[in-house]
Amino acid sequence: MKRALIVLAAGWFAAFGVRAAEAQRPPELQKLDIATGHWVFHGQSRDASGKTGAWMWRADCHWSADRLYLLCLFHNTWAGESVKSLVVDTWNPHDKRYWHYEMFSAGAGGGRPFSSRMTIKGNTWIEHGESEGHGKKLQTRIVYVYASPTRVHVVIQVSRDGKHWKTVDSGEGVKQD
């Protein structure tokens, strides 16, 4: 009987703790809920010469235990090359911004994780990044437009001036579960 009361009390405290954590969770994080689950993306890349190539991403996304961080494991294939990464998306109430962080374990150097500011307006997410190529800065944006909770269109665009954008990748993701 005593053991049953301890188990019951532990369950009640665990449930109460989850509800309390959820109540403290910023409402901005709810916008990230749409990305949870298992996704498969297929798309096309276009290089500077106009040559195209296929790519595929597999993403498994779930919330951290405290429901403050959306964690996604990506297994991508770009032009036959495997790229594996861990993505963390979150809302920061201090600077009132969404942030996107990506760390690579295969297919890209691990010493330079990708970090970008992210905006969410309605059904559109945009990751804003910057890189350097051939001594010149290049702005990058990855735009996700959710057509539904189970389908998303994605484009990757680049710009030298932040005004004129060129699409270099485009595709679609479909939620599998």
Steps between C-alpha positions, in 0.01 A plus 500: 500500500781738595678420173181566300464841668861586418450401134173696485663808658799478264264483200300797627815709553633402156172597332481824696863579414433451126193725517693763697785494247250527213333798671840676520581423137497815284207499255743573214629143532159363402570619143778240482260212575417456130853371431488208745496148357678311224539689170636403159603778260584468129630779282729634231817711515623730226865602483641818343525332158130402512570130554243335730531219751265320735515513880312326780465579871363281778419688819381367836385790721385495861495726806766496770381378841433857617322582168718807441706359213383335179765236419529359148734228378567542127634232266542673165632398162639781284622392154570151635684626812365419847466790745389439859412775744320594819277808481373694800226762451373716783352834608711729716284729717799723583558623144150403384627297204488151364838330455614208288820308581643213295799279588649250256638153570552383141525658157591848623763635738411477866703808595258746343144439617231698322319757712230728370223732600163360399170678436156344509206687349183301451588176318843626381831437679818668378850416622737791432867407460827632368802325355817591321608366164796608290564788740148641461212493745191317385165526674290187514140446592313174533127556460245243620135555405265258674210419266349283774613326822630213282648678196765772469666667201865602549735721298859598565595838361824699485571872458807721485308817593203379708258639240532273198452132585577198283340162574765226500295219655129424515298207620218367710475321833227255598433395860510122531321461834 
